[in-house]
């Protein structure tokens, strides 16, 4: 069941510390392997400039920045890149997970940012992206000059399946 987004008050008072917190954004540097990016981190911050309190989705911006840095520095694909590659190849999450031998639900977890693909999986996904045009032309030919997408046991055969089967 979905619920409407709750609005947070502009100011709150900590009963434990007796300090007033104001809702706002402060710069935060996110770093990985010598590379860094500064993001605006939403949160409740004390008026005296101390540490803030982050609730709900406040940390989503830092998670996204860290994923982007990992993609740039380590080659670990971000959720949006994993989704883009899969859709470019016209594969379902189940098909992509099956071809990569990572489990049926893992690809869904990659795309939702709940799980990072391993280095070999990331490398294969990058290879898929670069070879998409080759797969498309391969899927359109066979010994007779034409290759159809056929059904086997109720499953659609895609260009990626054909490459891995040959």
N, C-alpha and C positions, 0 to 999 in steps of 0.2 A: 504494500500500500504506500502510495506516495503522500508526502505531506508538504504543505506549503513552506517555503523558505522562511525561517524565523529571522526577524530583524533584531539586531543586537543594539543595545543602548550605546549612545555616543560616549558616555562616561559611566564607570562603575567604581565602587569603593571596596577595597579589600578590607574585610573585617579583621583579618588576622594581622595585617601590617598597618592598617590605618592610612593607606595611600590611595589616592585617586588615580585610576587608570583611564586613559582616553584611547578610543579606537582610532588607529591611524596606520600609516605605512612608513617603514624605515628601510634604508638600503642594507642589503646583506650580500656579502661576497661569497659565491659558491665556487669552489676550486677543486680541480682534479688533475693530477700529474703536471703541475706547473701552469695549467691554463685556468683562467678564471673568468667569471661573468658576475656582474652586479645586478641583483633583482630587487624589486620593491616588495618587502615582506609585510603583509597585512597582519595586524595583531592589536592587542590591548597593551599599551605601554604606559608606565608610570610617568607622571608629569615631571618627576625629578631626573628622568633620563636613565633609569636603571633597566634591568632585564624585562622583557615583555612576556605576555601570555598569549599562546596561539591555540585556537580552538577550531574545530570543524575542518574546513578546507583551506585554512590559512597557509599551510605548508605545501600546497599543491604547486605553487610557483617555483619553489626550491627543488621539488622532485623533478619537475619538467626541465629545469635548468641543468640539474645533475645528469639526467638522461641524455640531454643534448651534448653535454661535455663528454660523457662516456662514448657516445657515438663518434664524436670528432676525434677523441684522443685514442680510445681503445678499439674502435670499430664495432662496438656492441650496438646493435640496432635499436633505435627507439621504437616505441609502440606504433607511432604513426608511420614510420618507414616500413616496419614489418607488414602493416595493413596495406600500404601502398603497393609493395612488391607482390603480395598475395593477390590483390585485386587486379593488378596489371596482368598476372598470369591466369586470371579467371579461375582461381581455385577456391574451394570452400576452406574453412578453417580445418575441418576434418581431413580433407584431402591433403592439405599442406602438412599437417601433423603426421599423417600416414606416410607420406613420401619421405619426410625427414626422420621418421622413426623416433619421434619425440612424444608420442601419445596423442590421443584425440583431443584432449582439452588443453594441452600445453600451448598450442598456437593461440588459442583464445586468451590465455593468461599473458602471452607476450604482448598481444594487442591491447590488453587492458592495463598493462604496466605492472602486473602482479608478479611477473617472473621475467628475468632477463634470459635471452637465449644464450647458450654456451658459445664459446668462440667458434667451434666448428659449424654450429648451426648458423651463426651470423655470417660466416664466410660463404656457406652454401646459399643463403638468401641473397647475398650480394652477387654471387655468381648467377643465380636465377635472374636477377634484375638485369644484369649485363647481357645475358643470353636470351632474353625474351624474344627478340626478333628471330634468332636461329630456331627456337622451339616452334614459333608460329609457322615458319616455312616448312620445318620438318613434319609438323602435324598435318600439313596439307598435301603431303605426297607419300606414296609408297611404290611398290613394284609396278602397279598399274598406272601410277601417276597421280592418284587421288587417295587421300586417307580421310575416312569419315570418323566422326566422333561416335563411337558405338556404345551400346549398353551391354555390360557384362554383369550378371547377377544383380541387376537393378541399379548399378552405379554408372555414372557418366565417366567416360574415359577422356581425359584432358591431354593437351599437348605435353604437359609435364610428365604424366603417367607414361606416355609413349616413349619419351626419352629414357626414363629410368628402366623401362622394360626391355629396351633394345640393347 
